[in-house]
Amino acid sequence: MVHKKYNKGSVMKYGVILMLIFTSLLATVQQPMHKLTLQEALQIVQEENLEIQVANYEEKIKDFEARIAAGYSYGSLDLVSTAMRSNDAGNVFGFKLASREATFSDFGFSDFLSHSPSPMATSVLSVQPRDLNYPETRNHYQTKVVYKVPLYTGGELQQYRRISKALHKLSKLDAVQAKQQKLFETKKSFYDLSLLDTFIENLEQIKANIQTLEEMVVEMIAEGYAKKVDLLEVQTKKASVVRMINKAKANERLAYEYLSFLLNRDVSSIKYVFDLAPLPARKTQSYVQNSIDVQKAQLGLKMRKMAVEQKRSSFLPKVGAFAEYGSADNEFLNDFRDKDSYTFGAKLTWNLFNGGIDDNKLQIAKIKRAQMRQKLDLAKKGIALKVDRIKTNIQSCEFDIESLRKEKELKNEVYENYLGRYQEKLVAINDVLIKQSELIETVLKLQKEKNSRNEKVFALEKILVGER
């Protein structure tokens, strides 16, 4: 009996658990799917887009390269430890001198003394001392600290450092430009998807209207007021609209795939935005001043000026200094303080003639500076012209959009009118379908104009620096 009660309790317990799991799953299924908003997407693309990350890495590289350029002005401090073993006469004698252990016997005085009683001095001078020429093998360990520093380079290092900093700033602008491009593409994807959704809704409504017309023709055929060919023509038109809907949905899937690529994560649903992007309220000069291309050209002109000064440094002397301190012995670090030594000095190098190479390089730098100044003026005027043209095109698109909206409403009314007249047998089915085709054509034109306007608005935003 106890065993049976235990089984019954277990069954009830597992039943309660299963009900809880089922309720939880049901609540999860019924919970509405989160739709990604435009602001969320813009934040994600800045943090996770791979191309933006690549541009940021490039900016970090330029930062460290600028630090490297600055480091050259501080010179270098090296610890040099050398271990050698040799029986070469010159090396062994040098080793002993460096270790401060040279003796008179190293000069061959033992041979000199053995010949000293000789009355002939010339015979002594011609003796080849064995201790000097055939020394025993000796170890040599030398440890020293060497410091080298440029004292004056005619401004070459200074300009090199400034150019490296400018290149770092240029890489920052490139990173901002890369981010602007991805923000532009993300916004465009959202507005494209929103327009596609509206377009599909319009096509679905047209499909429903054709479906109603198809049912009407079927009834009229049954009553003898229409022919079968009328039905075939209506079904052909419906098939054409269905094909357009499928193509629009395929484009929608492609847009979602590209948005997923931009955000580096899967996106299957978004919160649609208004189908027309807001136009930035800025004057043309504001676009010119904030243009990334103009700022890059201004920075390029500064770099050209630095390059001219750098080439001028070739005509000036270069002065450097060095100092070293160390010790040497036949045993590693033996009696370091007793056998230590130091050396310091300075070096001046001044090129006086190299066939005019430096002068020609300076002239090239000056020409490039003048060329960059013209490029800057050209960039400013080009941006101003581009902005004015885009604004004019946007105004034209807005006029066409408003006109097409009214045209769509009117053509829809005309279609409804022809549909009623067909029921009264006042017009043929072809006339109704022609009006239907004209309505579809207007819907397509409206979609195209909205897309064109949005692209131009985003093109304006792309010119500006900063997040939009």
C-alpha positions as a LaTeX table, in Angstrom:
\begin{tabular}{lrrr}
\hline
Residue & $x$ (\AA) & $y$ (\AA) & $z$ (\AA) \\
\hline
Met1 & 0.00 & 0.00 & 0.00 \\
Val2 & 2.77 & 2.39 & 0.86 \\
His3 & 4.42 & 1.63 & $-2.46$ \\
Lys4 & 1.27 & 2.52 & $-4.38$ \\
Lys5 & 0.86 & 5.83 & $-2.50$ \\
Tyr6 & 4.45 & 6.72 & $-3.31$ \\
Asn7 & 3.88 & 6.15 & $-7.04$ \\
Lys8 & 0.69 & 8.16 & $-7.02$ \\
Gly9 & 2.44 & 11.08 & $-5.30$ \\
Ser10 & 5.30 & 10.94 & $-7.76$ \\
Val11 & 2.91 & 11.02 & $-10.70$ \\
Met12 & 1.13 & 14.05 & $-9.24$ \\
Lys13 & 4.43 & 15.79 & $-8.59$ \\
Tyr14 & 5.70 & 15.23 & $-12.13$ \\
Gly15 & 2.35 & 16.28 & $-13.49$ \\
Val16 & 2.59 & 19.61 & $-11.69$ \\
Ile17 & 6.14 & 20.12 & $-13.02$ \\
Leu18 & 5.05 & 19.38 & $-16.57$ \\
Met19 & 2.16 & 21.84 & $-16.25$ \\
Leu20 & 4.54 & 24.53 & $-15.03$ \\
Ile21 & 6.93 & 23.88 & $-17.92$ \\
Phe22 & 4.07 & 23.93 & $-20.41$ \\
Thr23 & 2.75 & 27.19 & $-18.96$ \\
Ser24 & 6.22 & 28.74 & $-19.14$ \\
Leu25 & 6.66 & 27.66 & $-22.76$ \\
Leu26 & 3.21 & 28.94 & $-23.64$ \\
Ala27 & 3.98 & 32.31 & $-22.07$ \\
Thr28 & 7.24 & 32.45 & $-24.01$ \\
Val29 & 5.51 & 31.65 & $-27.29$ \\
Gln30 & 2.76 & 34.18 & $-26.66$ \\
Gln31 & 5.26 & 36.89 & $-25.72$ \\
Pro32 & 5.60 & 39.28 & $-28.68$ \\
Met33 & 8.93 & 39.20 & $-30.50$ \\
His34 & 11.14 & 42.21 & $-29.83$ \\
Lys35 & 11.44 & 44.39 & $-32.89$ \\
Leu36 & 14.78 & 46.11 & $-33.32$ \\
Thr37 & 14.53 & 49.90 & $-33.32$ \\
Leu38 & 16.66 & 52.21 & $-35.44$ \\
Gln39 & 18.40 & 53.71 & $-32.39$ \\
Glu40 & 19.28 & 50.23 & $-31.10$ \\
Ala41 & 20.64 & 49.28 & $-34.51$ \\
Leu42 & 22.79 & 52.42 & $-34.72$ \\
Gln43 & 24.26 & 51.65 & $-31.31$ \\
Ile44 & 24.94 & 48.02 & $-32.23$ \\
Val45 & 26.58 & 48.83 & $-35.55$ \\
Gln46 & 29.05 & 51.18 & $-33.83$ \\
Glu47 & 30.02 & 48.50 & $-31.32$ \\
Glu48 & 29.98 & 45.32 & $-33.42$ \\
Asn49 & 30.42 & 46.17 & $-37.10$ \\
Leu50 & 33.58 & 44.45 & $-38.33$ \\
Glu51 & 34.65 & 47.18 & $-40.77$ \\
Ile52 & 34.38 & 49.83 & $-38.06$ \\
Gln53 & 36.50 & 47.64 & $-35.79$ \\
Val54 & 39.14 & 47.30 & $-38.52$ \\
Ala55 & 39.24 & 51.11 & $-38.92$ \\
Asn56 & 39.56 & 51.51 & $-35.14$ \\
Tyr57 & 42.49 & 49.10 & $-35.09$ \\
Glu58 & 44.17 & 51.12 & $-37.82$ \\
Glu59 & 43.73 & 54.27 & $-35.72$ \\
Lys60 & 45.37 & 52.52 & $-32.76$ \\
Ile61 & 48.30 & 51.49 & $-34.97$ \\
Lys62 & 48.84 & 55.11 & $-36.03$ \\
Asp63 & 48.71 & 56.18 & $-32.39$ \\
Phe64 & 51.57 & 53.85 & $-31.51$ \\
Glu65 & 53.51 & 54.90 & $-34.61$ \\
Ala66 & 53.24 & 58.52 & $-33.42$ \\
Arg67 & 54.61 & 57.45 & $-30.04$ \\
Ile68 & 57.49 & 55.70 & $-31.79$ \\
Ala69 & 58.33 & 58.92 & $-33.67$ \\
Ala70 & 58.33 & 60.88 & $-30.40$ \\
Gly71 & 60.60 & 58.27 & $-28.79$ \\
Tyr72 & 63.49 & 58.96 & $-31.18$ \\
Ser73 & 64.11 & 62.36 & $-29.57$ \\
Tyr74 & 64.95 & 60.75 & $-26.23$ \\
Gly75 & 67.79 & 58.66 & $-27.57$ \\
Ser76 & 68.53 & 55.07 & $-26.59$ \\
Leu77 & 70.07 & 53.39 & $-23.55$ \\
Asp78 & 71.53 & 49.91 & $-24.14$ \\
Leu79 & 73.10 & 47.32 & $-21.89$ \\
Val80 & 75.75 & 45.48 & $-23.89$ \\
Ser81 & 77.36 & 42.32 & $-22.53$ \\
Thr82 & 79.97 & 40.58 & $-24.66$ \\
Ala83 & 81.71 & 37.21 & $-24.13$ \\
Met84 & 84.75 & 36.29 & $-26.28$ \\
Arg85 & 87.62 & 33.82 & $-26.34$ \\
Ser86 & 90.65 & 34.27 & $-28.58$ \\
Asn87 & 94.37 & 33.60 & $-28.99$ \\
Asp88 & 94.79 & 36.31 & $-31.62$ \\
Ala89 & 97.72 & 38.46 & $-30.52$ \\
Gly90 & 95.97 & 41.75 & $-31.14$ \\
Asn91 & 92.78 & 40.61 & $-29.41$ \\
Val92 & 94.52 & 39.13 & $-26.36$ \\
Phe93 & 96.65 & 42.25 & $-25.87$ \\
Gly94 & 93.54 & 44.43 & $-26.26$ \\
Phe95 & 91.61 & 42.25 & $-23.81$ \\
Lys96 & 94.32 & 42.70 & $-21.18$ \\
Leu97 & 94.45 & 46.45 & $-21.71$ \\
Ala98 & 90.63 & 46.70 & $-21.41$ \\
Ser99 & 90.83 & 44.64 & $-18.20$ \\
Arg100 & 93.68 & 46.88 & $-16.96$ \\
Glu101 & 95.87 & 43.76 & $-16.54$ \\
Ala102 & 98.61 & 44.36 & $-19.15$ \\
Thr103 & 102.20 & 43.78 & $-17.87$ \\
Phe104 & 105.66 & 44.37 & $-19.29$ \\
Ser105 & 105.94 & 40.67 & $-19.93$ \\
Asp106 & 103.05 & 40.98 & $-22.39$ \\
Phe107 & 105.34 & 43.18 & $-24.50$ \\
Gly108 & 107.93 & 40.38 & $-24.68$ \\
Phe109 & 110.32 & 41.71 & $-22.06$ \\
Ser110 & 111.40 & 38.16 & $-21.19$ \\
Asp111 & 112.97 & 37.82 & $-24.63$ \\
Phe112 & 114.43 & 41.31 & $-24.31$ \\
Leu113 & 116.16 & 40.47 & $-21.05$ \\
Ser114 & 117.53 & 37.21 & $-22.40$ \\
His115 & 119.30 & 39.19 & $-25.15$ \\
Ser116 & 120.30 & 42.20 & $-23.05$ \\
Pro117 & 123.95 & 41.12 & $-22.54$ \\
Ser118 & 124.48 & 41.17 & $-26.28$ \\
Pro119 & 126.67 & 44.08 & $-27.44$ \\
Met120 & 124.72 & 44.40 & $-30.64$ \\
Ala121 & 121.54 & 46.50 & $-29.97$ \\
Thr122 & 120.25 & 45.78 & $-33.44$ \\
Ser123 & 120.10 & 42.08 & $-32.66$ \\
Val124 & 117.86 & 42.82 & $-29.67$ \\
Leu125 & 115.54 & 45.06 & $-31.67$ \\
Ser126 & 115.05 & 42.38 & $-34.27$ \\
Val127 & 113.91 & 39.81 & $-31.72$ \\
Gln128 & 110.26 & 38.71 & $-32.15$ \\
Pro129 & 108.96 & 38.31 & $-28.58$ \\
Arg130 & 107.02 & 35.09 & $-28.20$ \\
Asp131 & 104.88 & 36.33 & $-25.28$ \\
Leu132 & 103.60 & 39.17 & $-27.47$ \\
Asn133 & 103.12 & 37.29 & $-30.73$ \\
Tyr134 & 101.96 & 33.93 & $-29.37$ \\
Pro135 & 99.92 & 34.67 & $-26.27$ \\
Glu136 & 97.92 & 32.04 & $-24.46$ \\
Thr137 & 94.20 & 31.83 & $-25.20$ \\
Arg138 & 92.22 & 34.27 & $-23.05$ \\
Asn139 & 88.56 & 34.77 & $-22.17$ \\
His140 & 87.12 & 38.26 & $-22.26$ \\
Tyr141 & 83.85 & 39.44 & $-20.73$ \\
Gln142 & 82.81 & 43.05 & $-21.22$ \\
Thr143 & 79.64 & 44.63 & $-19.80$ \\
Lys144 & 78.77 & 48.27 & $-20.47$ \\
Val145 & 75.87 & 50.70 & $-20.62$ \\
Val146 & 75.71 & 52.88 & $-23.75$ \\
Tyr147 & 73.52 & 55.99 & $-24.14$ \\
Lys148 & 73.10 & 57.77 & $-27.48$ \\
Val149 & 70.98 & 60.88 & $-28.02$ \\
Pro150 & 70.44 & 63.29 & $-30.94$ \\
Leu151 & 71.14 & 66.84 & $-29.74$ \\
Tyr152 & 70.28 & 68.75 & $-32.89$ \\
Thr153 & 68.87 & 67.50 & $-36.19$ \\
Gly154 & 67.90 & 70.76 & $-37.86$ \\
Gly155 & 64.25 & 70.15 & $-36.99$ \\
Glu156 & 64.04 & 66.83 & $-38.85$ \\
Leu157 & 62.97 & 64.79 & $-35.83$ \\
Gln158 & 60.56 & 67.49 & $-34.70$ \\
Gln159 & 58.80 & 67.54 & $-38.09$ \\
Tyr160 & 58.80 & 63.75 & $-38.25$ \\
Arg161 & 57.08 & 63.69 & $-34.87$ \\
Arg162 & 54.50 & 66.28 & $-36.00$ \\
Ile163 & 53.82 & 64.40 & $-39.25$ \\
Ser164 & 53.27 & 61.17 & $-37.30$ \\
Lys165 & 50.74 & 62.94 & $-35.05$ \\
Ala166 & 48.99 & 64.30 & $-38.13$ \\
Leu167 & 48.82 & 60.80 & $-39.62$ \\
His168 & 47.21 & 59.64 & $-36.37$ \\
Lys169 & 44.59 & 62.40 & $-36.70$ \\
Leu170 & 44.05 & 61.36 & $-40.31$ \\
Ser171 & 43.43 & 57.77 & $-39.23$ \\
Lys172 & 40.86 & 59.07 & $-36.72$ \\
Leu173 & 39.04 & 60.83 & $-39.53$ \\
Asp174 & 39.18 & 57.63 & $-41.58$ \\
Ala175 & 37.66 & 55.75 & $-38.63$ \\
Val176 & 34.90 & 58.36 & $-38.32$ \\
Gln177 & 34.28 & 58.14 & $-42.05$ \\
Ala178 & 34.03 & 54.35 & $-41.85$ \\
Lys179 & 31.57 & 54.67 & $-38.97$ \\
Gln180 & 29.55 & 57.27 & $-40.90$ \\
Gln181 & 29.35 & 54.93 & $-43.87$ \\
Lys182 & 28.01 & 52.08 & $-41.75$ \\
Leu183 & 25.55 & 54.36 & $-39.96$ \\
Phe184 & 24.38 & 55.54 & $-43.38$ \\
Glu185 & 23.95 & 51.98 & $-44.61$ \\
Thr186 & 22.11 & 50.95 & $-41.43$ \\
Lys187 & 19.68 & 53.86 & $-41.71$ \\
Lys188 & 19.17 & 53.17 & $-45.38$ \\
Ser189 & 18.41 & 49.52 & $-44.61$ \\
Phe190 & 15.75 & 50.54 & $-42.07$ \\
Tyr191 & 14.09 & 52.97 & $-44.44$ \\
Asp192 & 14.35 & 50.50 & $-47.33$ \\
Leu193 & 12.62 & 47.85 & $-45.23$ \\
Ser194 & 9.96 & 50.31 & $-44.13$ \\
Leu195 & 9.32 & 51.31 & $-47.74$ \\
Leu196 & 9.24 & 47.67 & $-48.80$ \\
Asp197 & 6.67 & 46.94 & $-46.10$ \\
Thr198 & 4.48 & 49.80 & $-47.35$ \\
Phe199 & 4.99 & 48.69 & $-50.94$ \\
Ile200 & 4.02 & 45.10 & $-50.12$ \\
Glu201 & 0.90 & 46.34 & $-48.32$ \\
Asn202 & $-0.10$ & 48.33 & $-51.41$ \\
Leu203 & 0.48 & 45.31 & $-53.63$ \\
Glu204 & $-1.49$ & 43.09 & $-51.27$ \\
Gln205 & $-4.34$ & 45.57 & $-51.43$ \\
Ile206 & $-4.17$ & 45.56 & $-55.23$ \\
Lys207 & $-4.12$ & 41.76 & $-55.15$ \\
Ala208 & $-7.22$ & 41.76 & $-52.94$ \\
Asn209 & $-8.96$ & 44.11 & $-55.37$ \\
Ile210 & $-8.10$ & 41.82 & $-58.27$ \\
Gln211 & $-9.34$ & 38.86 & $-56.23$ \\
Thr212 & $-12.65$ & 40.70 & $-55.76$ \\
Leu213 & $-12.74$ & 41.41 & $-59.48$ \\
Glu214 & $-12.03$ & 37.76 & $-60.21$ \\
Glu215 & $-14.95$ & 36.65 & $-58.03$ \\
Met216 & $-17.17$ & 39.21 & $-59.70$ \\
Val217 & $-16.23$ & 37.94 & $-63.19$ \\
Val218 & $-16.93$ & 34.35 & $-62.12$ \\
Glu219 & $-20.41$ & 35.36 & $-61.00$ \\
Met220 & $-21.02$ & 37.35 & $-64.20$ \\
Ile221 & $-19.90$ & 34.36 & $-66.32$ \\
Ala222 & $-22.36$ & 32.17 & $-64.43$ \\
Glu223 & $-25.09$ & 34.67 & $-65.22$ \\
Gly224 & $-24.00$ & 35.00 & $-68.83$ \\
Tyr225 & $-22.86$ & 38.62 & $-68.56$ \\
Ala226 & $-19.13$ & 37.92 & $-69.07$ \\
Lys227 & $-16.90$ & 35.68 & $-71.09$ \\
Lys228 & $-14.31$ & 33.18 & $-69.94$ \\
Val229 & $-11.57$ & 35.22 & $-71.62$ \\
Asp230 & $-12.38$ & 38.01 & $-69.17$ \\
Leu231 & $-11.58$ & 35.67 & $-66.31$ \\
Leu232 & $-8.33$ & 34.59 & $-67.94$ \\
Glu233 & $-7.22$ & 38.20 & $-68.32$ \\
Val234 & $-8.01$ & 38.95 & $-64.68$ \\
Gln235 & $-6.12$ & 35.86 & $-63.52$ \\
Thr236 & $-3.15$ & 36.84 & $-65.67$ \\
Lys237 & $-3.08$ & 40.25 & $-64.02$ \\
Lys238 & $-3.34$ & 38.65 & $-60.58$ \\
Ala239 & $-0.40$ & 36.35 & $-61.39$ \\
Ser240 & 1.64 & 39.40 & $-62.38$ \\
Val241 & 0.86 & 41.13 & $-59.08$ \\
Val242 & 1.68 & 37.94 & $-57.12$ \\
Arg243 & 5.03 & 37.82 & $-58.91$ \\
Met244 & 5.70 & 41.43 & $-57.91$ \\
Ile245 & 4.82 & 40.63 & $-54.28$ \\
Asn246 & 7.18 & 37.64 & $-54.24$ \\
Lys247 & 9.97 & 39.74 & $-55.70$ \\
Ala248 & 9.36 & 42.47 & $-53.11$ \\
Lys249 & 9.46 & 39.88 & $-50.31$ \\
Ala250 & 12.71 & 38.47 & $-51.72$ \\
Asn251 & 14.18 & 41.98 & $-51.66$ \\
Glu252 & 12.96 & 42.28 & $-48.08$ \\
Arg253 & 14.81 & 39.09 & $-47.13$ \\
Leu254 & 17.96 & 40.40 & $-48.81$ \\
Ala255 & 17.64 & 43.68 & $-46.91$ \\
Tyr256 & 17.37 & 41.78 & $-43.62$ \\
Glu257 & 20.42 & 39.70 & $-44.53$ \\
Tyr258 & 22.45 & 42.82 & $-45.27$ \\
Leu259 & 21.28 & 44.48 & $-42.05$ \\
Ser260 & 22.37 & 41.34 & $-40.17$ \\
Phe261 & 25.78 & 41.62 & $-41.85$ \\
Leu262 & 26.11 & 45.27 & $-40.82$ \\
Leu263 & 25.17 & 44.55 & $-37.20$ \\
Asn264 & 27.17 & 41.30 & $-37.08$ \\
Arg265 & 24.14 & 39.48 & $-35.66$ \\
Asp266 & 20.91 & 37.95 & $-36.94$ \\
Val267 & 18.05 & 40.41 & $-37.44$ \\
Ser268 & 14.62 & 39.10 & $-38.45$ \\
Ser269 & 12.28 & 41.88 & $-37.36$ \\
Ile270 & 12.54 & 45.65 & $-37.02$ \\
Lys271 & 10.31 & 48.45 & $-35.85$ \\
Tyr272 & 9.43 & 50.29 & $-39.03$ \\
Val273 & 10.16 & 53.98 & $-39.34$ \\
Phe274 & 8.34 & 56.65 & $-41.29$ \\
Asp275 & 8.99 & 55.93 & $-44.95$ \\
Leu276 & 10.60 & 59.35 & $-45.59$ \\
Ala277 & 13.84 & 60.21 & $-43.78$ \\
Pro278 & 13.94 & 63.67 & $-42.12$ \\
Leu279 & 15.97 & 66.29 & $-44.00$ \\
Pro280 & 18.77 & 67.93 & $-41.92$ \\
Ala281 & 18.16 & 71.66 & $-41.51$ \\
Arg282 & 21.65 & 72.94 & $-42.34$ \\
Lys283 & 23.10 & 75.57 & $-44.62$ \\
Thr284 & 25.53 & 74.62 & $-47.37$ \\
Gln285 & 28.48 & 76.25 & $-45.59$ \\
Ser286 & 27.83 & 74.08 & $-42.53$ \\
Tyr287 & 28.25 & 70.95 & $-44.67$ \\
Val288 & 31.50 & 72.33 & $-46.11$ \\
Gln289 & 32.96 & 73.12 & $-42.68$ \\
Asn290 & 31.98 & 69.75 & $-41.20$ \\
Ser291 & 32.85 & 67.62 & $-44.23$ \\
Ile292 & 35.26 & 64.81 & $-43.43$ \\
Asp293 & 36.86 & 65.15 & $-46.87$ \\
Val294 & 37.51 & 68.87 & $-46.29$ \\
Gln295 & 38.99 & 68.20 & $-42.86$ \\
Lys296 & 41.25 & 65.53 & $-44.35$ \\
Ala297 & 42.37 & 67.98 & $-47.05$ \\
Gln298 & 43.11 & 70.65 & $-44.41$ \\
Leu299 & 45.16 & 68.15 & $-42.45$ \\
Gly300 & 46.92 & 67.12 & $-45.65$ \\
Leu301 & 47.93 & 70.75 & $-46.28$ \\
Lys302 & 49.41 & 71.01 & $-42.77$ \\
Met303 & 51.37 & 67.81 & $-43.40$ \\
Arg304 & 52.73 & 69.23 & $-46.66$ \\
Lys305 & 53.98 & 72.30 & $-44.79$ \\
Met306 & 55.67 & 70.02 & $-42.26$ \\
Ala307 & 57.27 & 68.08 & $-45.11$ \\
Val308 & 58.78 & 71.31 & $-46.51$ \\
Glu309 & 60.36 & 72.10 & $-43.13$ \\
Gln310 & 61.61 & 68.53 & $-42.88$ \\
Lys311 & 63.37 & 68.83 & $-46.25$ \\
Arg312 & 64.95 & 72.11 & $-45.16$ \\
Ser313 & 66.59 & 70.28 & $-42.26$ \\
Ser314 & 68.82 & 68.49 & $-44.81$ \\
Phe315 & 70.80 & 71.74 & $-45.22$ \\
Leu316 & 71.56 & 71.98 & $-41.49$ \\
Pro317 & 74.12 & 70.09 & $-39.38$ \\
Lys318 & 73.28 & 67.09 & $-37.24$ \\
Val319 & 74.76 & 66.82 & $-33.76$ \\
Gly320 & 74.62 & 63.75 & $-31.57$ \\
Ala321 & 76.15 & 62.70 & $-28.27$ \\
Phe322 & 77.00 & 59.40 & $-26.65$ \\
Ala323 & 78.26 & 58.11 & $-23.32$ \\
Glu324 & 79.21 & 54.64 & $-22.15$ \\
Tyr325 & 80.28 & 53.09 & $-18.89$ \\
Gly326 & 81.41 & 49.52 & $-18.31$ \\
Ser327 & 84.00 & 47.05 & $-17.15$ \\
Ala328 & 85.93 & 44.12 & $-18.65$ \\
Asp329 & 87.76 & 41.07 & $-17.31$ \\
Asn330 & 88.61 & 37.47 & $-18.13$ \\
Glu331 & 85.91 & 36.47 & $-15.61$ \\
Phe332 & 82.30 & 37.67 & $-15.86$ \\
Leu333 & 81.70 & 40.82 & $-13.72$ \\
Asn334 & 84.91 & 40.23 & $-11.77$ \\
Asp335 & 86.28 & 43.30 & $-9.91$ \\
Phe336 & 83.78 & 45.51 & $-11.79$ \\
Arg337 & 84.55 & 48.77 & $-9.96$ \\
Asp338 & 88.34 & 48.31 & $-10.05$ \\
Lys339 & 88.35 & 47.73 & $-13.81$ \\
Asp340 & 85.58 & 50.07 & $-14.90$ \\
Ser341 & 85.94 & 52.74 & $-17.57$ \\
Tyr342 & 83.90 & 55.43 & $-19.27$ \\
Thr343 & 83.79 & 57.18 & $-22.62$ \\
Phe344 & 81.71 & 60.11 & $-23.82$ \\
Gly345 & 81.74 & 62.34 & $-26.82$ \\
Ala346 & 79.82 & 64.18 & $-29.52$ \\
Lys347 & 79.59 & 63.97 & $-33.28$ \\
Leu348 & 78.74 & 66.60 & $-35.86$ \\
Thr349 & 77.69 & 65.72 & $-39.42$ \\
Trp350 & 77.04 & 68.39 & $-42.02$ \\
Asn351 & 76.51 & 67.51 & $-45.63$ \\
Leu352 & 78.08 & 70.20 & $-47.80$ \\
Phe353 & 77.36 & 68.82 & $-51.27$ \\
Asn354 & 75.36 & 65.92 & $-52.74$ \\
Gly355 & 74.77 & 66.98 & $-56.31$ \\
Gly356 & 71.69 & 69.13 & $-55.57$ \\
Ile357 & 69.60 & 66.20 & $-54.35$ \\
Asp358 & 68.47 & 67.94 & $-51.16$ \\
Asp359 & 67.53 & 71.11 & $-53.03$ \\
Asn360 & 65.48 & 69.19 & $-55.57$ \\
Lys361 & 63.68 & 67.31 & $-52.79$ \\
Leu362 & 62.86 & 70.64 & $-51.14$ \\
Gln363 & 61.43 & 72.01 & $-54.41$ \\
Ile364 & 59.25 & 68.90 & $-54.82$ \\
Ala365 & 57.94 & 69.36 & $-51.27$ \\
Lys366 & 57.05 & 72.99 & $-52.01$ \\
Ile367 & 55.22 & 72.00 & $-55.21$ \\
Lys368 & 53.25 & 69.33 & $-53.34$ \\
Arg369 & 52.33 & 71.91 & $-50.71$ \\
Ala370 & 50.99 & 74.26 & $-53.40$ \\
Gln371 & 49.18 & 71.34 & $-55.04$ \\
Met372 & 47.56 & 70.39 & $-51.73$ \\
Arg373 & 46.38 & 73.97 & $-51.24$ \\
Gln374 & 44.59 & 73.77 & $-54.59$ \\
Lys375 & 43.10 & 70.40 & $-53.64$ \\
Leu376 & 41.71 & 71.92 & $-50.45$ \\
Asp377 & 40.03 & 74.75 & $-52.37$ \\
Leu378 & 38.72 & 72.21 & $-54.87$ \\
Ala379 & 37.36 & 70.01 & $-52.06$ \\
Lys380 & 35.50 & 72.94 & $-50.48$ \\
Lys381 & 33.94 & 74.03 & $-53.76$ \\
Gly382 & 33.19 & 70.45 & $-54.74$ \\
Ile383 & 31.37 & 69.76 & $-51.44$ \\
Ala384 & 29.36 & 72.97 & $-51.76$ \\
Leu385 & 28.35 & 72.07 & $-55.31$ \\
Lys386 & 27.49 & 68.51 & $-54.28$ \\
Val387 & 25.33 & 69.70 & $-51.37$ \\
Asp388 & 23.45 & 72.22 & $-53.52$ \\
Arg389 & 22.78 & 69.59 & $-56.16$ \\
Ile390 & 21.56 & 67.06 & $-53.61$ \\
Lys391 & 19.24 & 69.64 & $-52.02$ \\
Thr392 & 17.81 & 70.53 & $-55.43$ \\
Asn393 & 17.26 & 66.85 & $-56.25$ \\
Ile394 & 15.57 & 66.30 & $-52.88$ \\
Gln395 & 13.18 & 69.18 & $-53.55$ \\
Ser396 & 12.41 & 67.68 & $-56.96$ \\
Cys397 & 11.81 & 64.24 & $-55.37$ \\
Glu398 & 9.50 & 65.71 & $-52.74$ \\
Phe399 & 7.46 & 67.46 & $-55.42$ \\
Asp400 & 7.22 & 64.22 & $-57.43$ \\
Ile401 & 6.27 & 62.21 & $-54.31$ \\
Glu402 & 3.43 & 64.58 & $-53.44$ \\
Ser403 & 2.26 & 64.56 & $-57.05$ \\
Leu404 & 2.39 & 60.75 & $-57.25$ \\
Arg405 & 0.46 & 60.40 & $-54.00$ \\
Lys406 & $-2.37$ & 62.47 & $-55.42$ \\
Glu407 & $-2.09$ & 60.60 & $-58.70$ \\
Lys408 & $-2.35$ & 57.30 & $-56.86$ \\
Glu409 & $-5.52$ & 58.39 & $-55.06$ \\
Leu410 & $-7.08$ & 59.62 & $-58.30$ \\
Lys411 & $-6.15$ & 56.50 & $-60.24$ \\
Asn412 & $-7.59$ & 54.36 & $-57.49$ \\
Glu413 & $-10.86$ & 56.28 & $-57.77$ \\
Val414 & $-10.77$ & 55.88 & $-61.57$ \\
Tyr415 & $-10.22$ & 52.14 & $-61.14$ \\
Glu416 & $-13.19$ & 51.88 & $-58.76$ \\
Asn417 & $-15.27$ & 53.83 & $-61.27$ \\
Tyr418 & $-14.32$ & 51.54 & $-64.14$ \\
Leu419 & $-15.01$ & 48.52 & $-61.95$ \\
Gly420 & $-18.56$ & 49.76 & $-61.38$ \\
Arg421 & $-19.00$ & 50.52 & $-65.06$ \\
Tyr422 & $-17.83$ & 47.01 & $-65.93$ \\
Gln423 & $-20.51$ & 45.58 & $-63.67$ \\
Glu424 & $-23.00$ & 47.64 & $-65.64$ \\
Lys425 & $-21.45$ & 46.30 & $-68.89$ \\
Leu426 & $-20.50$ & 49.82 & $-69.99$ \\
Val427 & $-16.77$ & 49.02 & $-70.44$ \\
Ala428 & $-14.78$ & 45.91 & $-71.29$ \\
Ile429 & $-12.64$ & 44.01 & $-68.81$ \\
Asn430 & $-9.53$ & 45.23 & $-70.67$ \\
Asp431 & $-10.39$ & 48.82 & $-69.76$ \\
Val432 & $-10.62$ & 47.87 & $-66.09$ \\
Leu433 & $-7.29$ & 46.05 & $-66.21$ \\
Ile434 & $-5.63$ & 48.96 & $-67.98$ \\
Lys435 & $-6.67$ & 51.25 & $-65.14$ \\
Gln436 & $-5.41$ & 48.63 & $-62.71$ \\
Ser437 & $-2.03$ & 48.59 & $-64.51$ \\
Glu438 & $-1.84$ & 52.38 & $-64.40$ \\
Leu439 & $-2.45$ & 52.27 & $-60.65$ \\
Ile440 & 0.31 & 49.68 & $-60.18$ \\
Glu441 & 2.70 & 51.76 & $-62.29$ \\
Thr442 & 2.01 & 54.80 & $-60.12$ \\
Val443 & 2.65 & 52.75 & $-56.96$ \\
Leu444 & 6.00 & 51.63 & $-58.40$ \\
Lys445 & 6.98 & 55.19 & $-59.32$ \\
Leu446 & 6.06 & 56.40 & $-55.84$ \\
Gln447 & 8.20 & 53.68 & $-54.30$ \\
Lys448 & 11.13 & 54.59 & $-56.54$ \\
Glu449 & 10.89 & 58.31 & $-55.75$ \\
Lys450 & 10.77 & 57.66 & $-52.01$ \\
Asn451 & 13.86 & 55.46 & $-52.26$ \\
Ser452 & 15.65 & 58.09 & $-54.33$ \\
Arg453 & 14.83 & 60.86 & $-51.86$ \\
Asn454 & 15.99 & 58.84 & $-48.86$ \\
Glu455 & 19.30 & 58.00 & $-50.51$ \\
Lys456 & 19.93 & 61.69 & $-51.16$ \\
Val457 & 19.07 & 62.63 & $-47.58$ \\
Phe458 & 21.50 & 60.03 & $-46.26$ \\
Ala459 & 24.13 & 61.26 & $-48.72$ \\
Leu460 & 23.87 & 64.67 & $-47.05$ \\
Glu461 & 24.22 & 63.13 & $-43.59$ \\
Lys462 & 27.27 & 61.17 & $-44.72$ \\
Ile463 & 29.12 & 64.42 & $-45.45$ \\
Leu464 & 28.90 & 65.50 & $-41.83$ \\
Val465 & 31.19 & 64.41 & $-39.01$ \\
Gly466 & 29.70 & 62.80 & $-35.90$ \\
Glu467 & 26.80 & 60.54 & $-35.14$ \\
Arg468 & 23.49 & 61.22 & $-36.78$ \\
\hline
\end{tabular}
